[in-house]
Amino acid sequence: MAERLDKHVLKNGMVILGEPMEAVGSAAFDFMLPAGASLLPEGCCGAGSVISDWIFRGAGERSSRQLGDALDGLGLHRSESVGSAHISVGAALEASNLTDALNLYADVILRPSLLDDEFEPARQLAIDGVRSLDDDPRQKVMIKLREQFYPYPLGRSAVGDIDELKSLTAERTMRIVKDNFNLSQTIFSVAGKYDFDALCGQLERLFEDLKSAQEPLGEVELGDRPQGPSAGAGRYIHIHDDSAQVHIGLMTGTVKPTDENYYNARVAVSVLSGGMSARLFTEVREKRGLCYAIGARYHCLKDAAGVMCYAGTTPDKAQETLDVIVDQFNGLAMGIGEEELARAKVGLKSDLILQSESSSSRAGAIGGDYYLLGRVRSLDEIKDNIEQRSVDSVVAFLRNNRFGEFTVVTIGPKKVTTN
């Protein structure tokens, strides 16, 4: 079945994207608001987590309880997330309730109550979220890894910093909302069953008359913000924890989604960690028994990208685990087999098929594509590009783009040595 992308741009610059899925009775939508962790003022790390909760504690003429009841009454499966560039708020629901849901979300985005007595509960939830990382060292090590790897402020934690959250005030947070909820830089995406003409008409009525109060933000300019260290190639930090485990995170740079070798990079990562037959699982866990969990994945922002890897092991095996992982990364350029390539491509296409069946996944994907690439890739385009990869193309990419120095973060009772 031919794929179709719907697109409309409001006069205030807000982009509306849609991908119809006629076989489903649901719809999913997502507002990408330019208030991500890298765009926050200094001293406000974690404010995005507070904001994504606070704006739902009353909006328009509804109190917090009334808004919650209205959203629940529509059967929404809500989703909120904070990334480097955006706060994303959206939901999946029965398609017939989409119009009413967008009316409510317009209030949340344009007319949040932001009451002082609702601020403290939102801030406390964000603080609790940071503290909960102590009980989830796997997530914590990967957050710290991104902080170390990406140039500041791109890698700034979206979860937050406890000291900065404690000093955050309602007044300052309200100012962030007013300054950063900029319609000219907002992307709205929808997937599933919808009427695009009716949808655009509704969004025009809700958003177009309210012109953005500030000038467009444009792209993130690192020079406009205080600079920390650049990308952390070769950097190692250790967080001491008296436990029986060592959690290892490592990351190395690779090409961005706009690069012509993007699909070669994705296939290479799938050879490395695309399942139980992939190299990391086979060589590190199965053959040597060095760890109980291991995996790698491609990770990107608009301005940088890398391959990130996690391994959970014991203190006595941590050093060997790290050494073997690095060997497996570097060994890819020595060559891959046709069977490895075939498995990697099947795995990537399977992920694509699963995504194509979820309206929530597609809504997020088309918005993300538009932000990263300035256009939306069709599923057929992605599939065709995966199919076109060959052993020669992947190995040539790996030899011309050898993995460089690794940024490493460990949590546990024992440090490791990095080269």
Order of alpha helices (4+ residues) and beta strands (2+ residues): beta-beta-beta-alpha-alpha-beta-beta-alpha-alpha-alpha-alpha-alpha-beta-alpha-beta-beta-alpha-beta-beta-alpha-alpha-alpha-alpha-alpha-beta
